[in-house]
Each structure stands twice: as structure tokens, then as C-alpha cells.
Amino acid sequence: MANPKLLAVLVLLQVITLHIHGVASSTANKHVPKPSGGRCHISGFLYGKAGKCNKENGSDCCIPRHRYPQFRCSPPVSSKTVATLTLNSFARGGDGGGPSFCDDRYHKDSELVVALSTGWLRLDGTRRCNKMIRISGNRRSLLAKVVDECDSVHGCDKEHNFEPPCANNIVDGSPAVWKALGLNKNVGKFKITWSDV
């Protein structure tokens, strides 16, 4: 039979360890995205490099030598997939960087277009390039065309506007998407749901 005092000490150490871990993880890095649901976990880290970052639409620019999480997956897609809507300009000279991944074109801010996190765009077995998705939020709904990838693996380079990799649950919408949902662009992020059409 185990020594009761020894068991009490072990339980106390576990509580202290959990408490310290919780404090460390909550204060460690404000740039670490919180993955949403599903079975998708951080697959690695990218160390930041600074460069000429277009800060239009509140872009989060890389910090040198800062560790950014990478995701090679996204949460499972359902009829109401929970996501974070962010703002992006797909226009030439906008904060989206180069031309869109899916069609190698730029898109006007007046077009209803989005980028999806890497796992949702092409790694979950469903190709969503140039397909329509339904986005719901703020008691409104719309159809938007998927034209780009919000890269969850690469970043902190010219191609990615020197921004960190995206979280695994991002729908990066054009100003027209934000307007159609009746959202203030200054909010920066908004919880939505989306689904395939």
C-alpha cells in the first residue's frame, strides 16, 4: 500500500505543475492563435523575420526571432463550421501580397471573395479553389468565392506580406464580405460560421 504522505505530495506537485503551466501558457505569446475544435494541433513553429509589411486592414506583422505556430490541418468542416473572419484586400497593392493562389489574379475590394486556412483550402481532401462557400454571421448570410489561401504553414516573407502564418480556422474576407455582413472593418476579427455550397 502506498504511503499517504507521499501520495499527498505527488498530488500537490501535479496541482502546482498544472497551475504553473496554465500561467506560462496564458502569458507566453499573444500572437499564438487558439486552435478551434476538431483534431487539429500545432505541427511546428516558424521563426519570424521582419520586412516591409503593408499594415493596411490591421495586418499583424512578423517580429524577428518570434516563434509562430504552423498548422498543416484545420478543424473538420460541417454545415456550420465555426471560424474567425479576418479582413484582407485581394487588390493589387493590397495587404494580401501577390495575386490570389487559386486563379493567379487580383480581385477588387468590391468582390465577395475569401481566403481559407491551408487545411480548409486543400489539405482536407476537398479542393475549394474557385468554389462558393456560404458565410453566416451578424444575423446575415452570403455566398463568397474562395480565391486564395490564408497560409497556415508559411509566412514572415515577402510573398506573405511579412505576416505570420494564419491560424487554422481563418476565413479571410474582402472588404465587400465585411460590408455584406454589416460588420465594421475596424473590429478586425469576427466569429462566423461557414459551409460548402
Short mmCIF file of the C-alpha atoms (twelve columns), coordinates in Angstrom:
data_MODEL
# 
_entry.id   MODEL 
# 
loop_
_atom_site.group_PDB 
_atom_site.id 
_atom_site.type_symbol 
_atom_site.label_atom_id 
_atom_site.label_alt_id 
_atom_site.label_comp_id 
_atom_site.label_asym_id 
_atom_site.label_seq_id 
_atom_site.Cartn_x 
_atom_site.Cartn_y 
_atom_site.Cartn_z 
_atom_site.pdbx_PDB_model_num 
ATOM 1   C CA . MET A 1   0.000   0.000  0.000   1 
ATOM 2   C CA . ALA A 2   1.323   3.485  -0.927  1 
ATOM 3   C CA . ASN A 3   2.392   5.954  1.711   1 
ATOM 4   C CA . PRO A 4   -0.461  8.520  2.194   1 
ATOM 5   C CA . LYS A 5   2.009   11.389 2.780   1 
ATOM 6   C CA . LEU A 6   3.839   10.535 -0.446  1 
ATOM 7   C CA . LEU A 7   0.552   10.451 -2.378  1 
ATOM 8   C CA . ALA A 8   -0.426  13.845 -0.926  1 
ATOM 9   C CA . VAL A 9   2.910   15.340 -2.014  1 
ATOM 10  C CA . LEU A 10  2.525   13.915 -5.554  1 
ATOM 11  C CA . VAL A 11  -1.000  15.327 -5.884  1 
ATOM 12  C CA . LEU A 12  0.230   18.716 -4.648  1 
ATOM 13  C CA . LEU A 13  3.085   18.673 -7.193  1 
ATOM 14  C CA . GLN A 14  0.618   17.893 -10.003 1 
ATOM 15  C CA . VAL A 15  -1.593  20.810 -8.972  1 
ATOM 16  C CA . ILE A 16  1.413   23.162 -8.797  1 
ATOM 17  C CA . THR A 17  2.666   21.929 -12.184 1 
ATOM 18  C CA . LEU A 18  -0.752  22.455 -13.792 1 
ATOM 19  C CA . HIS A 19  -1.013  25.912 -12.244 1 
ATOM 20  C CA . ILE A 20  2.455   26.947 -13.438 1 
ATOM 21  C CA . HIS A 21  1.787   25.511 -16.910 1 
ATOM 22  C CA . GLY A 22  -1.500  27.418 -17.113 1 
ATOM 23  C CA . VAL A 23  0.162   30.708 -16.146 1 
ATOM 24  C CA . ALA A 24  3.053   30.152 -18.550 1 
ATOM 25  C CA . SER A 25  0.823   29.350 -21.492 1 
ATOM 26  C CA . SER A 26  -1.552  32.250 -20.844 1 
ATOM 27  C CA . THR A 27  1.248   34.848 -20.733 1 
ATOM 28  C CA . ALA A 28  3.694   33.318 -23.206 1 
ATOM 29  C CA . ASN A 29  2.697   34.724 -26.564 1 
ATOM 30  C CA . LYS A 30  -0.222  36.937 -27.516 1 
ATOM 31  C CA . HIS A 31  0.323   36.079 -31.198 1 
ATOM 32  C CA . VAL A 32  -0.289  32.343 -30.749 1 
ATOM 33  C CA . PRO A 33  -3.692  31.614 -32.293 1 
ATOM 34  C CA . LYS A 34  -6.004  29.410 -30.309 1 
ATOM 35  C CA . PRO A 35  -6.974  26.435 -32.484 1 
ATOM 36  C CA . SER A 36  -10.682 25.775 -32.590 1 
ATOM 37  C CA . GLY A 37  -12.250 22.360 -32.016 1 
ATOM 38  C CA . GLY A 38  -11.562 19.240 -34.013 1 
ATOM 39  C CA . ARG A 39  -8.393  17.189 -34.049 1 
ATOM 40  C CA . CYS A 40  -6.012  19.757 -35.472 1 
ATOM 41  C CA . HIS A 41  -2.920  20.623 -33.462 1 
ATOM 42  C CA . ILE A 42  0.171   22.776 -33.986 1 
ATOM 43  C CA . SER A 43  2.502   20.972 -36.398 1 
ATOM 44  C CA . GLY A 44  5.608   23.126 -35.952 1 
ATOM 45  C CA . PHE A 45  6.918   26.648 -35.479 1 
ATOM 46  C CA . LEU A 46  8.235   29.334 -37.812 1 
ATOM 47  C CA . TYR A 47  10.719  31.918 -36.572 1 
ATOM 48  C CA . GLY A 48  9.806   35.444 -37.579 1 
ATOM 49  C CA . LYS A 49  11.726  37.723 -39.941 1 
ATOM 50  C CA . ALA A 50  10.899  41.404 -40.286 1 
ATOM 51  C CA . GLY A 51  10.429  43.099 -43.626 1 
ATOM 52  C CA . LYS A 52  8.297   45.647 -45.451 1 
ATOM 53  C CA . CYS A 53  4.832   44.761 -44.122 1 
ATOM 54  C CA . ASN A 54  1.746   46.513 -45.535 1 
ATOM 55  C CA . LYS A 55  -0.255  47.294 -42.378 1 
ATOM 56  C CA . GLU A 56  -3.475  48.030 -44.294 1 
ATOM 57  C CA . ASN A 57  -6.519  46.391 -42.662 1 
ATOM 58  C CA . GLY A 58  -4.653  45.911 -39.387 1 
ATOM 59  C CA . SER A 59  -2.136  43.357 -40.656 1 
ATOM 60  C CA . ASP A 60  -0.158  41.649 -37.892 1 
ATOM 61  C CA . CYS A 61  3.482   41.991 -38.948 1 
ATOM 62  C CA . CYS A 62  6.174   39.448 -38.021 1 
ATOM 63  C CA . ILE A 63  8.531   40.099 -35.137 1 
ATOM 64  C CA . PRO A 64  12.153  38.971 -35.679 1 
ATOM 65  C CA . ARG A 65  13.020  35.641 -33.995 1 
ATOM 66  C CA . HIS A 66  9.490   35.312 -32.581 1 
ATOM 67  C CA . ARG A 67  8.027   31.774 -32.705 1 
ATOM 68  C CA . TYR A 68  4.805   31.466 -34.717 1 
ATOM 69  C CA . PRO A 69  2.766   28.230 -34.757 1 
ATOM 70  C CA . GLN A 70  2.199   26.377 -38.023 1 
ATOM 71  C CA . PHE A 71  -0.818  24.207 -38.884 1 
ATOM 72  C CA . ARG A 72  -0.984  21.555 -41.608 1 
ATOM 73  C CA . CYS A 73  -4.660  20.954 -40.841 1 
ATOM 74  C CA . SER A 74  -7.897  22.720 -39.941 1 
ATOM 75  C CA . PRO A 75  -10.880 21.660 -37.828 1 
ATOM 76  C CA . PRO A 76  -13.403 19.360 -39.575 1 
ATOM 77  C CA . VAL A 77  -15.867 21.072 -41.927 1 
ATOM 78  C CA . SER A 78  -19.582 20.775 -41.132 1 
ATOM 79  C CA . SER A 79  -22.783 22.544 -42.134 1 
ATOM 80  C CA . LYS A 80  -21.866 25.244 -39.581 1 
ATOM 81  C CA . THR A 81  -18.089 25.305 -39.321 1 
ATOM 82  C CA . VAL A 82  -17.004 27.863 -36.718 1 
ATOM 83  C CA . ALA A 83  -14.295 30.228 -37.950 1 
ATOM 84  C CA . THR A 84  -12.719 33.615 -37.393 1 
ATOM 85  C CA . LEU A 85  -13.369 36.150 -40.132 1 
ATOM 86  C CA . THR A 86  -10.431 38.466 -40.774 1 
ATOM 87  C CA . LEU A 87  -10.083 41.337 -43.245 1 
ATOM 88  C CA . ASN A 88  -7.906  41.221 -46.359 1 
ATOM 89  C CA . SER A 89  -7.571  43.206 -49.553 1 
ATOM 90  C CA . PHE A 90  -7.044  40.983 -52.591 1 
ATOM 91  C CA . ALA A 91  -6.440  44.058 -54.793 1 
ATOM 92  C CA . ARG A 92  -3.094  44.844 -56.422 1 
ATOM 93  C CA . GLY A 93  -1.017  46.676 -53.807 1 
ATOM 94  C CA . GLY A 94  -3.316  45.494 -51.005 1 
ATOM 95  C CA . ASP A 95  -2.236  43.708 -47.846 1 
ATOM 96  C CA . GLY A 96  -2.903  40.304 -49.415 1 
ATOM 97  C CA . GLY A 97  0.522   40.284 -51.053 1 
ATOM 98  C CA . GLY A 98  0.675   38.794 -54.549 1 
ATOM 99  C CA . PRO A 99  -2.078  37.510 -56.822 1 
ATOM 100 C CA . SER A 100 -4.569  35.002 -55.426 1 
ATOM 101 C CA . PHE A 101 -3.445  31.370 -55.137 1 
ATOM 102 C CA . CYS A 102 -6.459  29.842 -56.915 1 
ATOM 103 C CA . ASP A 103 -6.638  31.939 -60.075 1 
ATOM 104 C CA . ASP A 104 -3.366  33.939 -60.089 1 
ATOM 105 C CA . ARG A 105 -5.389  37.190 -60.232 1 
ATOM 106 C CA . TYR A 106 -6.006  40.235 -58.106 1 
ATOM 107 C CA . HIS A 107 -9.584  40.971 -57.012 1 
ATOM 108 C CA . LYS A 108 -11.305 44.310 -56.374 1 
ATOM 109 C CA . ASP A 109 -12.298 45.134 -52.806 1 
ATOM 110 C CA . SER A 110 -15.904 45.196 -54.064 1 
ATOM 111 C CA . GLU A 111 -15.841 41.441 -54.900 1 
ATOM 112 C CA . LEU A 112 -17.208 38.836 -52.465 1 
ATOM 113 C CA . VAL A 113 -14.029 36.755 -52.213 1 
ATOM 114 C CA . VAL A 114 -12.224 34.940 -49.396 1 
ATOM 115 C CA . ALA A 115 -9.095  33.032 -48.498 1 
ATOM 116 C CA . LEU A 116 -9.297  29.897 -46.341 1 
ATOM 117 C CA . SER A 117 -6.751  28.487 -43.916 1 
ATOM 118 C CA . THR A 118 -4.476  25.928 -45.586 1 
ATOM 119 C CA . GLY A 119 -6.225  22.872 -44.145 1 
ATOM 120 C CA . TRP A 120 -9.634  24.000 -45.369 1 
ATOM 121 C CA . LEU A 121 -8.418  25.121 -48.790 1 
ATOM 122 C CA . ARG A 122 -6.755  21.937 -49.921 1 
ATOM 123 C CA . LEU A 123 -5.479  19.572 -47.257 1 
ATOM 124 C CA . ASP A 124 -8.724  18.007 -46.008 1 
ATOM 125 C CA . GLY A 125 -9.368  16.134 -49.267 1 
ATOM 126 C CA . THR A 126 -11.780 18.735 -50.675 1 
ATOM 127 C CA . ARG A 127 -10.497 21.205 -53.258 1 
ATOM 128 C CA . ARG A 128 -12.232 24.515 -52.612 1 
ATOM 129 C CA . CYS A 129 -10.388 26.786 -55.072 1 
ATOM 130 C CA . ASN A 130 -12.829 28.844 -57.144 1 
ATOM 131 C CA . LYS A 131 -15.797 27.259 -55.328 1 
ATOM 132 C CA . MET A 132 -18.509 29.140 -53.456 1 
ATOM 133 C CA . ILE A 133 -18.989 28.900 -49.704 1 
ATOM 134 C CA . ARG A 134 -21.815 30.202 -47.512 1 
ATOM 135 C CA . ILE A 135 -20.757 32.542 -44.698 1 
ATOM 136 C CA . SER A 136 -23.110 33.419 -41.839 1 
ATOM 137 C CA . GLY A 137 -22.588 36.000 -39.143 1 
ATOM 138 C CA . ASN A 138 -24.182 39.049 -37.567 1 
ATOM 139 C CA . ARG A 139 -27.633 37.548 -38.440 1 
ATOM 140 C CA . ARG A 140 -26.782 37.709 -42.165 1 
ATOM 141 C CA . SER A 141 -25.647 35.205 -44.773 1 
ATOM 142 C CA . LEU A 142 -23.868 35.451 -48.118 1 
ATOM 143 C CA . LEU A 143 -22.088 33.423 -50.779 1 
ATOM 144 C CA . ALA A 144 -18.411 34.161 -51.425 1 
ATOM 145 C CA . LYS A 145 -15.892 32.708 -53.853 1 
ATOM 146 C CA . VAL A 146 -12.751 31.049 -52.499 1 
ATOM 147 C CA . VAL A 147 -9.821  32.551 -54.397 1 
ATOM 148 C CA . ASP A 148 -6.858  32.329 -52.054 1 
ATOM 149 C CA . GLU A 149 -5.108  30.541 -49.230 1 
ATOM 150 C CA . CYS A 150 -4.566  32.031 -45.793 1 
ATOM 151 C CA . ASP A 151 -1.308  30.138 -45.396 1 
ATOM 152 C CA . SER A 152 -1.149  28.324 -42.049 1 
ATOM 153 C CA . VAL A 153 2.355   26.939 -42.686 1 
ATOM 154 C CA . HIS A 154 4.461   29.677 -44.315 1 
ATOM 155 C CA . GLY A 155 4.834   33.373 -43.574 1 
ATOM 156 C CA . CYS A 156 7.180   36.155 -42.486 1 
ATOM 157 C CA . ASP A 157 8.386   36.635 -46.070 1 
ATOM 158 C CA . LYS A 158 7.623   38.953 -48.994 1 
ATOM 159 C CA . GLU A 159 5.100   36.542 -50.555 1 
ATOM 160 C CA . HIS A 160 3.087   36.640 -47.309 1 
ATOM 161 C CA . ASN A 161 3.450   40.402 -46.654 1 
ATOM 162 C CA . PHE A 162 5.820   39.600 -43.772 1 
ATOM 163 C CA . GLU A 163 2.807   38.407 -41.770 1 
ATOM 164 C CA . PRO A 164 2.873   35.281 -39.552 1 
ATOM 165 C CA . PRO A 165 1.172   32.056 -40.663 1 
ATOM 166 C CA . CYS A 166 -2.616  32.114 -40.279 1 
ATOM 167 C CA . ALA A 167 -4.375  30.225 -37.540 1 
ATOM 168 C CA . ASN A 168 -6.074  27.004 -38.646 1 
ATOM 169 C CA . ASN A 169 -9.617  28.433 -38.510 1 
ATOM 170 C CA . ILE A 170 -9.478  31.588 -40.641 1 
ATOM 171 C CA . VAL A 171 -11.813 32.852 -43.352 1 
ATOM 172 C CA . ASP A 172 -10.011 35.934 -44.670 1 
ATOM 173 C CA . GLY A 173 -12.692 38.105 -46.287 1 
ATOM 174 C CA . SER A 174 -12.568 41.043 -48.659 1 
ATOM 175 C CA . PRO A 175 -13.978 44.427 -47.584 1 
ATOM 176 C CA . ALA A 176 -17.115 43.518 -49.603 1 
ATOM 177 C CA . VAL A 177 -17.673 40.424 -47.425 1 
ATOM 178 C CA . TRP A 178 -17.430 42.549 -44.280 1 
ATOM 179 C CA . LYS A 179 -19.827 45.126 -45.756 1 
ATOM 180 C CA . ALA A 180 -22.368 42.464 -46.831 1 
ATOM 181 C CA . LEU A 181 -22.351 41.058 -43.275 1 
ATOM 182 C CA . GLY A 182 -22.879 44.574 -41.898 1 
ATOM 183 C CA . LEU A 183 -19.611 44.490 -39.972 1 
ATOM 184 C CA . ASN A 184 -17.319 47.354 -39.010 1 
ATOM 185 C CA . LYS A 185 -13.914 46.713 -40.613 1 
ATOM 186 C CA . ASN A 186 -12.182 48.259 -37.590 1 
ATOM 187 C CA . VAL A 187 -13.249 45.273 -35.466 1 
ATOM 188 C CA . GLY A 188 -10.536 43.234 -37.215 1 
ATOM 189 C CA . LYS A 189 -11.878 39.765 -36.307 1 
ATOM 190 C CA . PHE A 190 -15.397 38.373 -36.047 1 
ATOM 191 C CA . LYS A 191 -16.759 34.923 -35.208 1 
ATOM 192 C CA . ILE A 192 -18.712 33.391 -38.105 1 
ATOM 193 C CA . THR A 193 -19.809 30.031 -39.439 1 
ATOM 194 C CA . TRP A 194 -19.295 28.772 -42.975 1 
ATOM 195 C CA . SER A 195 -20.141 25.748 -45.108 1 
ATOM 196 C CA . ASP A 196 -19.611 24.343 -48.576 1 
ATOM 197 C CA . VAL A 197 -22.351 25.146 -51.111 1 
# 
